[in-house]
């Protein structure tokens, strides 16, 4: 095997999100989020799990920060809860919510970790959903107000700011498939939501730079590529269409100030409704782009992609195919005028068992991370300006509609006792960070 070395400035981290770990869903003045409402409605989440307590990070963050330091992380990517600081989404501020993030950021800095803050990881204030949610264009201005509030409070200590995490999931799972809140199934509405999210991103970028022009600003996109299942012309064309309809739907506006032709924005359809100046607003220069990658997406002309014999799959049903990460990075690097790239999420869920020795020997997760890190190194060698890697996730947590049935963490969480146990993969990741190198094919 080859040893892949990473440059001295490469950033090593792990990631979480507010609703998935914080708990304290109605404490200290926090408002209701759409995920609070959704998970409290029976049948929406596996086993009717909720994020009411989750990992209780709101109360246990000092111990969690100590765990990060023990692993040797250099950075921590987390999200802030909009309804925790603005219970109604706008208007009256909740001081206790801001104080919590003050304490968290100060703890991270004291432990030598750089905070990478995401402003929106899906937990929209329910009060704003009641006003139309992301179908209401006014949400962009309200999101900018929330952004400005957070930067005024934390911008002196937090350098890296992400506007949105995975807007494609908000669009697809929330408005096309209806498996996330607000559980709509309307393709036209989904396309309009995509545009409103991008407009809100642009307004938030402006808000950040109006307060602190020296900060690093970016967005995080989940990308799986769109690879043809065969070399046939039909499959290749189908893959190209799939790329335009989901991946380029966000990449093109952000980095080319246009929508891809396959989206049909210039046709007479009703969505998305563009206003003059929208594309210039959306495509402002960024300091970085985050890429979340879990599995490749294979496309057939008939729309059916069956499991590939001999391939490994995670508990999510996602194929393990690390070389596709390098392929994806190369594609976006050669297609778009990208800023520096961070791998902001990468990880896998496999059955985790606490052994008789009290440890979690998660060999498959370790191998998944190793293989993908090797591909990141190879992409860097290809000329892709990859600046860092954030494993998903620091902790086992509330995995959205899957509840607590899927575990991604480097750290095992007993959700009954809230006891944390570093998995073998977490210990391995610690050694990789120390060596700044990984073994790979």
PyMOL commands that set and color helices and strands:
alter all, ss='L'
color gray80, all
select helices_A, chain A and resi 18-21+34-39+46-48+57-71+82-85+95-110+126-129+133-135+139-154+167-176+187-211+233-256+261-263+278-282+323-335+363-381+400-402+424-435
alter helices_A, ss='H'
color red, helices_A
select strands_A, chain A and resi 2-5+11-15+75-79+114-120+160-165+216-222+227-228+288-292+298-299+340-345+386-392+411-413+420-422+437-440
alter strands_A, ss='S'
color yellow, strands_A
deselect
rebuild
show_as cartoon
